[in-house]
């Protein structure tokens, strides 16, 4: 039986750091095709859920960060958003390649409720919501998600990808914490 799940890409300013994200996932997912069973790899329900949640997180991060480039009034927020777009795009592509190897359909879908809330905001009000909800909260959820997969995942490639990405996600969370502190100090 062939399982098909949508890989929803998480756009929650999850924040996974620089060009190394793509390389990390490429390393984790570049095992020779001969390593996989002829019929493709069957993932456990928990591993499938991880792929779905990670995908949605990337999509949400990208969508919200693109919005930040238009709606933010703070150059530091825009710089953070630009970095999140670049790094989450690389992560998203790498995860889509891994999903393809695992015979999962990779379709991106951001968290429409979260993105919808941000769409109505502009200037400082947007900046505060974006940094709090995307930079801090979403990144903390991503850290938890990737820690769980790196500890408890059953697919070796997914576990390796999660473990390799975790320091990058933690770095994004630290960046968001620093940005939030700077914004409070200037208010």
C-alpha positions as CSV (number, residue, x, y, z in Angstrom):
1,X,0.0,0.0,0.0
2,X,1.4,3.4,-1.0
3,X,0.9,6.3,1.4
4,X,0.6,9.8,0.1
5,X,0.7,12.7,2.4
6,X,1.0,16.4,1.6
7,X,4.2,18.0,2.8
8,X,3.0,21.3,4.2
9,X,5.7,23.8,4.5
10,X,6.0,25.7,7.9
11,X,6.3,29.4,7.7
12,X,6.5,30.2,11.3
13,X,9.8,32.1,11.3
14,X,11.1,28.8,12.4
15,X,14.5,30.1,11.3
16,X,17.1,27.6,10.1
17,X,20.5,29.2,9.6
18,X,22.1,30.2,6.3
19,X,23.4,28.2,3.3
20,X,24.2,25.2,5.5
21,X,20.6,24.2,5.8
22,X,20.5,23.0,2.2
23,X,23.8,21.2,2.6
24,X,22.7,19.6,5.9
25,X,19.5,18.2,4.4
26,X,21.4,17.2,1.2
27,X,23.9,15.3,3.3
28,X,21.2,13.6,5.3
29,X,19.1,12.6,2.3
30,X,21.8,11.8,-0.3
31,X,22.1,8.1,0.5
32,X,22.4,5.9,-2.6
33,X,19.1,4.7,-4.0
34,X,20.3,1.2,-3.3
35,X,19.8,1.9,0.4
36,X,16.0,2.1,0.0
37,X,13.8,-0.9,-0.6
38,X,12.7,-1.4,-4.2
39,X,9.1,-0.3,-3.4
40,X,10.2,2.9,-1.6
41,X,10.5,3.6,2.0
42,X,7.5,3.3,4.2
43,X,7.6,5.9,7.0
44,X,6.0,5.4,10.4
45,X,3.0,7.6,11.1
46,X,5.1,9.8,13.4
47,X,7.8,10.3,10.7
48,X,5.1,11.2,8.2
49,X,3.7,13.7,10.7
50,X,7.1,15.2,11.2
51,X,7.5,15.7,7.4
52,X,4.1,17.3,7.3
53,X,4.7,19.6,10.3
54,X,8.2,20.6,9.1
55,X,6.8,21.4,5.7
56,X,4.0,23.5,7.0
57,X,6.5,25.3,9.3
58,X,8.7,26.2,6.4
59,X,5.8,27.4,4.2
60,X,4.5,29.6,7.0
61,X,8.0,31.0,7.7
62,X,8.5,31.9,4.1
63,X,5.0,33.5,3.6
64,X,5.2,35.5,6.8
65,X,8.8,36.6,6.1
66,X,7.8,37.8,2.6
67,X,5.0,39.7,4.2
68,X,7.5,41.2,6.7
69,X,9.5,42.7,3.8
70,X,6.4,44.7,2.8
71,X,4.7,45.4,6.1
72,X,7.6,46.0,8.5
73,X,8.9,49.4,9.5
74,X,12.1,48.1,11.1
75,X,15.3,47.4,9.0
76,X,16.4,44.8,11.5
77,X,13.1,42.9,11.1
78,X,13.4,43.1,7.4
79,X,17.0,41.7,7.5
80,X,15.8,38.9,9.8
81,X,12.9,38.1,7.4
82,X,15.2,38.1,4.4
83,X,17.5,35.6,6.1
84,X,14.5,33.4,7.0
85,X,13.2,33.4,3.4
86,X,16.6,32.3,2.1
87,X,17.2,29.6,4.6
88,X,13.7,28.2,4.8
89,X,13.6,28.1,1.0
90,X,16.7,25.9,1.0
91,X,15.3,23.8,3.8
92,X,12.0,23.5,2.0
93,X,13.7,22.3,-1.2
94,X,15.8,19.8,0.7
95,X,12.8,18.4,2.6
96,X,10.8,18.1,-0.7
97,X,13.7,16.1,-2.2
98,X,13.7,13.9,0.9
99,X,9.9,13.5,0.8
100,X,10.2,12.5,-2.9
101,X,12.7,9.8,-1.9
102,X,10.3,8.6,0.7
103,X,7.4,8.6,-1.8
104,X,5.5,11.4,-0.2
105,X,3.8,14.1,-2.2
106,X,5.4,17.4,-1.4
107,X,2.8,20.2,-1.6
108,X,3.4,23.4,0.4
109,X,0.7,25.1,2.5
110,X,1.3,27.8,5.1
111,X,-0.7,28.1,8.3
112,X,-3.4,30.4,6.8
113,X,-4.7,31.4,10.2
114,X,-1.4,32.7,11.4
115,X,-0.5,34.4,8.1
116,X,-4.0,35.9,7.9
117,X,-3.6,37.5,11.3
118,X,-0.3,39.1,10.2
119,X,-1.7,40.4,6.9
120,X,-3.9,42.9,8.7
121,X,-1.0,44.5,10.5
122,X,1.5,47.2,9.4
123,X,4.5,49.0,10.9
124,X,5.4,48.5,14.6
125,X,2.3,46.5,15.3
126,X,3.3,44.1,12.5
127,X,6.9,44.0,13.7
128,X,5.9,43.0,17.2
129,X,3.5,40.3,16.1
130,X,5.9,38.9,13.5
131,X,8.8,38.7,15.9
132,X,6.7,37.2,18.7
133,X,4.6,34.7,16.6
134,X,7.0,33.8,13.9
135,X,10.4,34.6,15.3
136,X,9.9,33.3,18.9
137,X,6.9,31.0,19.1
138,X,7.2,29.3,15.8
139,X,10.9,28.8,16.3
140,X,10.4,27.3,19.7
141,X,7.8,24.9,18.2
142,X,10.3,24.0,15.5
143,X,13.1,23.3,18.0
144,X,10.7,21.0,19.9
145,X,9.6,19.3,16.6
146,X,13.2,18.7,15.4
147,X,14.4,17.6,18.8
148,X,11.6,15.1,19.0
149,X,12.4,13.7,15.5
150,X,16.1,13.5,16.1
151,X,15.5,11.5,19.4
152,X,12.5,9.4,18.5
153,X,12.3,9.2,14.7
154,X,12.3,5.7,13.1
155,X,13.7,6.7,9.7
156,X,17.5,7.1,9.8
157,X,17.6,9.8,7.1
158,X,14.9,11.9,8.8
159,X,16.6,11.5,12.2
160,X,19.9,12.6,10.7
161,X,18.3,15.6,8.9
162,X,16.5,16.7,12.0
163,X,19.7,16.4,14.1
164,X,21.8,18.3,11.6
165,X,19.2,21.1,11.3
166,X,18.6,21.5,15.0
167,X,21.6,23.8,15.7
168,X,20.5,26.0,12.9
169,X,16.9,26.2,14.2
170,X,18.2,27.0,17.6
171,X,20.4,29.7,16.1
172,X,17.3,31.3,14.5
173,X,15.5,31.2,17.8
174,X,18.4,33.0,19.4
175,X,18.4,35.6,16.6
176,X,14.7,36.1,17.2
177,X,15.2,36.5,21.0
178,X,18.0,39.1,20.3
179,X,15.7,40.9,17.9
180,X,12.8,40.9,20.4
181,X,15.1,42.3,23.1
182,X,16.4,45.1,20.8
183,X,12.8,46.0,19.9
184,X,11.8,46.2,23.6
185,X,14.9,48.3,24.4
186,X,14.0,50.8,21.6
187,X,10.3,51.2,22.5
